[in-house]
Amino acid sequence: MHADPKRIHGPNVSQSPSLFACKSPAVFPSHGPRADGRQRDQVDVRPVFVRCGLVSQAKGSAYMEAGDTKLMCCVYGPRETDRKDETDMKCGRLTTDMRFAPFSCPERGSWIQGSQDKDLPLMLHESLQPALCLHKYPRSQIEVNVMVLENGGSVLAHAVTCASLALADAGIEMYDLVLGCALCQDGASYVVDPTYTEENDSAGGDNQGKLTLAFLPSLNQISGLQSDGEMTEETLAAGMRTCIEGCYKIYPVVQQALAKAVRRVAPPPSES
C-alpha cells in the first residue's frame, strides 16, 4: 500500500485524549481563605494592571488585567451621525459593544453569547453614559468596543473600568472616571472581585446573590448597579458599601495609568 501524501498520519503510538482533559474545578468550602489566598468577608481585590494607548488605529484604547481576567477596549469617535436622525441633534450618542473571544472562557462553547451576555453591552452603556459630557458632542457618535480575552471572573465590573480608561485616553470629556467592582455570596460569607470558579461554583448555587456596581469616585455617585440572585435589603446595602470600598482600592492604579499615558504623548517641556 502507498501512503496518501494528502493526509497527515498520526503517530504509531498514541494515548487517549481523556488523559489530558482538564479536570472540573473543585467546589471550595465557604470558610477559610479563598483558593487564590485572598480572605473572605474583606475588601480583598485582585492585583490590577492597566495600560492605555496600545491600539494606534483607535482614538483611545486600554488594556486591563485583574488576576486571570484580561480585557481590551477601543474607542472610536466622535463621528458624525446621520443628519436625518433628529433625536440626537443636541446631544451625542454612545454605543457600546462587549464580546467574548472564542478562547476566553474555561469551558468550550460558553463564550457564545446567550441571553445574559446580550445584556452586558446594555449594562455597560448604562454605567458609562452618566459620566460622559455628551452635550458637547452634538450630531456625533462615540463607539466603545470591549473584547474579553480571558474571562477570569467579574468581567462586567472590569469592563466598566477598562472602557472608562479608554474613553479618557481618547480625550472624551467626562465628569469623572467610572470604576467597577463585583461581589457574590458564598454560603454564609461573601467574596469581593470573585473569580470565574467562585462565580459558578459557590455554595449558594444559581440563587446566590451577585452584585456588580459602577462608581464615580470623585463625585461619590453610583452610575450603574446590577443585582442577581436572592439578597436581602440589608445584604444589598452592605454589598454596595463593600463594592464602593473596592472601587477606591483600584482608583490609584487607574490614576497612575492615565498619568503615564499623558506623559507619553505630551511634548517635552521646552528649555528656557
C-alpha positions in Angstrom: 0.0 0.0 0.0 1.2 3.5 -0.8 0.8 6.3 1.8 -1.5 9.1 0.8 0.6 12.3 0.8 -2.5 14.5 1.2 -3.3 13.0 4.7 -1.5 13.7 7.9 -0.8 10.4 9.5 -0.8 10.1 13.3 1.9 8.5 15.3 2.2 4.8 15.7 1.8 5.0 19.5 -0.9 7.3 20.9 -2.8 7.9 24.1 -6.4 8.7 24.8 -7.2 12.5 24.8 -9.2 12.0 28.0 -5.8 11.7 29.9 -5.1 15.3 29.0 -8.6 16.7 29.6 -8.9 19.4 32.3 -10.5 18.3 35.4 -13.6 20.0 36.5 -13.0 22.8 39.0 -13.5 21.8 42.6 -16.1 23.4 44.8 -14.2 25.3 47.5 -15.7 25.4 51.1 -17.4 28.6 52.1 -15.0 29.2 55.0 -11.3 29.8 55.4 -9.1 31.5 52.8 -10.0 31.5 49.2 -8.4 29.4 46.5 -6.0 32.3 45.4 -5.1 33.2 49.0 -7.4 36.2 49.4 -9.6 36.5 52.5 -13.4 36.2 52.7 -15.6 38.9 54.1 -13.0 41.5 53.3 -12.4 44.0 50.5 -9.7 41.9 49.0 -9.4 42.7 45.3 -7.0 41.1 42.8 -3.9 43.0 41.7 -4.7 45.1 38.7 -2.6 46.0 35.7 -3.8 48.7 33.3 -2.2 50.4 30.3 -3.6 52.9 27.8 -2.9 53.8 24.2 -2.0 50.3 22.9 -4.1 50.4 19.7 -2.9 53.0 17.3 -5.9 52.7 14.9 -8.4 53.6 17.7 -9.0 57.1 19.1 -8.4 55.7 22.6 -7.7 52.2 23.9 -7.0 50.5 27.2 -5.8 47.0 28.3 -6.6 45.6 31.7 -5.7 42.6 33.7 -7.2 41.6 37.1 -6.0 38.2 38.0 -6.9 35.9 35.1 -9.4 38.4 33.7 -8.0 40.2 30.6 -9.8 42.8 28.6 -9.1 45.2 25.7 -11.2 48.2 24.9 -11.1 50.5 21.9 -12.9 53.8 21.5 -13.8 55.4 18.1 -15.1 58.8 17.5 -16.7 61.2 18.0 -18.0 60.6 14.5 -20.8 62.5 12.7 -24.1 60.7 12.8 -26.8 60.6 10.1 -28.3 64.1 9.8 -31.8 62.6 9.3 -31.8 61.4 12.9 -33.2 64.4 14.7 -33.3 62.8 18.1 -29.6 63.3 18.7 -29.1 66.7 17.2 -28.4 68.5 20.5 -26.7 65.6 22.3 -24.2 63.0 21.3 -24.8 59.2 21.2 -22.9 56.5 23.0 -22.9 53.0 21.6 -21.3 50.0 23.4 -20.4 46.5 22.4 -19.0 43.7 24.5 -17.8 40.4 23.1 -16.0 37.3 24.2 -13.2 35.8 22.4 -13.7 32.1 21.5 -10.8 31.1 23.8 -11.9 33.5 26.7 -13.8 31.1 28.9 -12.5 27.9 30.6 -15.4 25.8 29.3 -15.5 25.4 25.5 -18.6 26.9 24.0 -19.5 29.1 27.0 -18.2 32.2 25.1 -21.2 32.0 22.7 -23.4 34.9 23.7 -26.6 33.9 25.4 -29.5 36.0 26.7 -27.5 37.1 29.7 -24.4 38.0 27.7 -26.5 40.1 25.3 -27.4 42.3 28.3 -23.8 43.1 29.1 -23.5 45.9 26.4 -26.6 47.5 27.8 -25.3 47.4 31.4 -22.0 48.8 30.1 -23.9 51.6 28.4 -25.9 52.5 31.4 -22.8 52.6 33.6 -20.8 54.8 31.3 -23.4 57.3 30.0 -23.8 59.3 33.2 -20.1 60.1 33.2 -19.9 61.5 29.7 -20.4 65.1 28.6 -22.5 64.1 25.6 -24.0 67.5 25.2 -20.6 68.7 24.0 -20.7 66.4 21.0 -23.9 67.2 19.0 -24.6 65.1 15.9 -21.8 62.8 17.0 -21.4 59.2 17.9 -18.9 57.6 20.3 -18.3 53.9 19.9 -17.0 51.7 22.8 -15.9 48.2 21.9 -14.8 45.8 24.7 -13.2 42.4 23.9 -12.9 39.9 26.7 -9.7 38.0 26.1 -9.9 35.8 29.2 -12.9 35.5 31.5 -11.4 35.0 34.9 -14.5 36.4 36.8 -16.0 39.8 37.5 -15.8 40.5 33.8 -18.6 43.2 33.7 -17.0 45.2 36.5 -13.6 45.2 35.0 -15.1 46.0 31.5 -16.6 49.2 33.0 -13.2 50.3 34.4 -11.4 49.4 31.1 -13.9 51.3 29.0 -13.7 54.3 31.2 -9.9 54.3 30.8 -10.2 54.0 27.0 -12.7 57.0 26.9 -10.3 59.1 29.0 -7.4 58.1 26.7 -9.5 59.1 23.7 -9.8 62.6 25.1 -13.6 62.4 25.6 -14.8 65.0 28.1 -16.1 63.2 31.2 -17.4 64.3 34.6 -15.5 61.6 36.3 -14.0 58.2 35.7 -16.1 55.1 36.2 -14.8 52.2 38.2 -16.4 48.8 38.6 -16.4 46.2 41.4 -18.3 42.9 41.9 -19.3 40.8 44.9 -21.0 37.5 45.3 -22.3 35.5 48.3 -20.5 32.2 49.0 -22.7 30.5 51.6 -22.7 32.4 54.8 -19.8 34.7 53.6 -19.2 37.0 50.7 -16.2 37.3 48.3 -15.1 40.6 46.6 -13.9 40.5 43.0 -14.9 36.8 42.6 -13.1 34.6 40.1 -14.7 32.5 37.4 -14.8 29.5 39.7 -16.2 31.4 42.6 -19.0 32.8 40.4 -20.1 29.5 39.1 -19.3 27.1 42.0 -20.3 28.9 45.1 -22.3 27.2 47.8 -25.4 29.3 47.0 -25.8 27.7 43.6 -27.9 29.6 41.0 -29.7 31.6 43.7 -26.6 33.0 45.2 -26.5 36.8 45.5 -24.3 38.6 42.9 -23.7 42.3 42.7 -21.9 44.5 40.2 -21.5 48.2 40.9 -20.2 51.1 38.8 -19.0 54.1 40.8 -17.8 57.7 40.1 -15.1 58.1 42.8 -14.6 61.9 42.6 -18.3 62.7 42.6 -19.1 59.8 45.1 -22.0 58.7 42.9 -23.2 55.3 41.7 -23.8 55.2 37.9 -24.8 51.6 37.5 -26.0 48.6 39.6 -26.8 45.0 38.7 -28.1 42.5 41.2 -28.8 38.9 40.6 -30.0 36.1 42.9 -31.5 36.3 46.3 -30.3 39.1 48.6 -32.0 40.8 51.5 -32.2 44.6 51.7 -29.6 44.8 54.4 -27.2 42.5 52.5 -27.6 44.5 49.3 -26.9 47.8 51.1 -23.8 46.3 52.8 -22.7 44.8 49.5 -22.9 48.2 47.8 -20.8 49.8 50.5 -18.2 47.0 50.1 -18.1 47.4 46.3 -17.6 51.2 46.7 -14.6 50.5 49.0 -13.3 48.1 46.4 -13.5 50.8 43.7 -11.5 53.2 45.9 -8.8 50.5 46.2 -8.2 50.3 42.4 -8.6 54.1 41.9 -4.8 54.9 42.5 -3.8 52.3 39.9 -6.1 53.8 37.3 -4.9 57.4 38.0 -1.3 56.3 37.7 -2.0 54.6 34.3 -3.7 57.7 32.9 -0.8 59.9 34.2 1.7 57.6 32.4 -0.4 57.8 29.2 -0.4 61.6 29.3 3.3 61.9 29.9 3.9 59.5 27.0 2.0 61.6 24.4 2.7 65.1 25.9 5.6 67.1 24.2 8.7 67.5 26.4 8.9 70.9 28.1 10.9 73.5 26.2 14.1 74.7 27.7 14.1 78.4 28.5 
